[in-house]
């Protein structure tokens, strides 16, 4: 994930409007498949870096922002011949006034859900694609099942 990596697998045009300059790769990029705990990436110039906090292959990947305000976890849950990918977020808004929290809850969270659902569908699509069908790598950042908010 991250700019200059595999992309967000969301809507690139929205990422562009947000100034994130991310473009989703059409395939899994082997050069970015060796994450280790402590690795970091950014989601944009003005945002905190995300650090790999937990990495359990075939089970869980958890990122924590370097400012301590965001934890983003991905879990794989096998069931009856398939696997469900679940994404969970916990975001703190320290020092935020009540109107801003209401704004976030009513306007930002639903939009975030739309972007995250698209991301998860993008991951699913790439994971299930036959490697021979790949269009080849396209440089950029990072993802269907359901998003469990938090």
C-alpha positions in Angstrom: 0.0 0.0 0.0 1.0 3.6 -0.4 1.8 6.1 -3.1 4.4 4.7 -5.6 3.4 1.1 -4.6 0.3 -0.9 -5.4 -2.3 1.8 -4.8 -5.5 1.9 -2.7 -7.6 -0.2 -5.1 -10.3 2.4 -4.6 -11.5 5.1 -7.0 -8.3 6.6 -8.4 -10.1 9.8 -9.5 -11.2 10.4 -5.9 -7.6 9.7 -4.6 -6.5 12.3 -7.1 -9.1 14.9 -6.0 -7.9 14.3 -2.4 -4.3 15.1 -3.5 -3.0 11.6 -2.7 -1.5 11.0 -6.2 -2.2 7.3 -6.0 -2.9 4.9 -8.8 -4.0 1.3 -8.2 -2.0 -1.5 -9.7 -3.9 -4.0 -11.9 -2.0 -6.9 -10.5 -0.3 -8.0 -7.3 3.2 -6.6 -7.5 5.9 -9.1 -6.2 8.3 -6.3 -5.3 6.0 -5.1 -2.5 5.1 -8.5 -1.0 7.8 -8.7 1.7 6.5 -6.5 4.5 8.0 -6.8 7.9 6.9 -5.4 11.3 8.1 -1.8 11.5 7.9 -1.0 7.8 6.2 2.3 7.1 4.4 4.0 4.2 2.4 7.2 3.8 -1.1 7.8 2.5 -0.2 11.4 1.5 2.1 14.3 2.2 0.2 15.8 5.1 -0.9 12.6 6.8 1.0 10.5 9.4 2.9 7.5 8.3 1.4 4.1 8.7 3.6 1.4 10.4 3.2 -2.3 10.2 2.3 -3.2 13.8 1.3 -6.8 13.4 2.0 -9.2 10.6 0.7 -12.8 10.8 0.9 -14.3 7.3 -2.4 -15.8 6.1 -4.2 -14.3 9.2 -3.7 -10.7 10.0 -2.1 -7.4 8.9 -2.4 -4.4 11.3 -1.2 -0.9 10.6 -0.9 1.8 13.3 -0.3 5.5 12.5 2.8 7.0 13.8 0.8 9.7 15.6 -1.1 7.0 17.5 -4.5 8.1 16.3 -5.4 5.3 13.8 -5.3 1.5 13.8 -6.2 -0.2 10.5 -6.5 -4.0 10.7 -7.1 -6.6 8.0 -8.1 -10.1 9.0 -8.5 -13.3 6.9 -11.2 -15.7 8.0 -11.3 -19.1 6.3 -14.8 -20.6 6.0 -16.2 -23.5 3.9 -13.7 -23.4 1.0 -13.3 -19.6 0.8 -11.8 -16.8 2.8 -13.3 -13.6 4.0 -11.2 -10.4 4.2 -12.4 -8.0 6.9 -11.1 -4.5 7.4 -11.5 -2.7 10.7 -10.5 0.9 11.6 -10.2 2.7 14.9 -9.6 6.4 14.5 -9.2 8.8 17.4 -9.9 12.5 16.9 -8.2 14.0 20.0 -9.2 17.6 20.8 -12.0 17.5 18.3 -15.2 19.5 19.2 -18.6 17.8 19.2 -19.7 19.4 15.9 -16.7 18.0 14.1 -17.3 14.6 15.5 -20.9 14.7 14.3 -19.7 15.9 10.9 -17.2 13.0 10.8 -19.9 10.4 11.9 -22.6 11.6 9.5 -20.6 12.7 6.4 -17.1 11.2 6.5 -17.8 7.7 7.7 -20.3 6.8 5.0 -17.9 8.1 2.3 -15.1 6.2 3.9 -17.2 3.0 3.9 -17.7 3.4 0.1 -14.0 3.8 -0.5 -13.1 0.9 1.7 -15.7 -1.4 0.1 -14.2 -0.5 -3.3 -10.7 -1.3 -1.9 -11.8 -4.7 -0.5 -13.5 -5.6 -3.8 -10.3 -4.5 -5.6 -8.2 -6.8 -3.5 -10.7 -9.7 -4.0 -10.6 -9.1 -7.7 -6.8 -9.1 -7.9 -6.5 -12.1 -5.6 -8.9 -14.2 -7.6 -7.5 -13.2 -11.0 -5.5 -15.7 -13.0 -1.9 -14.3 -13.2 -1.9 -14.8 -16.9 -4.8 -12.3 -17.2 -2.8 -9.5 -15.5 -2.2 -6.4 -17.5 1.1 -6.0 -15.8 2.2 -3.7 -13.1 1.0 -0.1 -12.9 2.8 2.0 -10.3 0.9 3.3 -7.3 -0.9 2.5 -3.6 -3.4 -0.1 -2.0 -8.6 -3.3 -1.7 -14.7 -7.8 -0.6 -16.6 -8.7 1.6 -17.7 -6.3 4.3 -16.3 -3.5 6.3 -16.7 -3.7 10.0 -16.6 -0.2 11.3 -15.4 0.8 14.6 
